[in-house]
């Protein structure tokens, strides 16, 4: 794959741990040290941002390039209802209109989708019920790499 026309964007907060690793792997494999890599905060693009009593503290968005007419790979840790990805696509448009958007996730909870969003690249697909939660731990933050299904 030619990454001159492709950008990698991690979704804040939890997708960034995976996207950091993916961006580094791409740099190592392609020997291309100049990969357009950004981090996208979707806090105020969520459709439930005003439904919570908690104060929403946004993460940082760091996209120093245009996505206009580019291939964009959005990366997140867990795909559940699809609402986060919908919000990410809305936020992404503020940086230009991509030619193509693909989705990479570590975990796909495919039976709980509320929106018609499907990942292009999946680490693992798991069957869960709506009351279960999937927690991903990252060595960089949690001192371990682990995926846990919580009942």
Protein Blocks (a to p, Z undefined) as FASTA:
>chain_A
ZZklpccddddfklmmmmmmmmmmmmmmnopabdcdddddfklmpfklmmpfbdcddddd
ddfbdfehiacddddfbdckommmmmmmmmmmmnoccfbdcdddfbdcfklcfbdcddfb
dfbdcdddfkbccddddfklnopacddddZZ
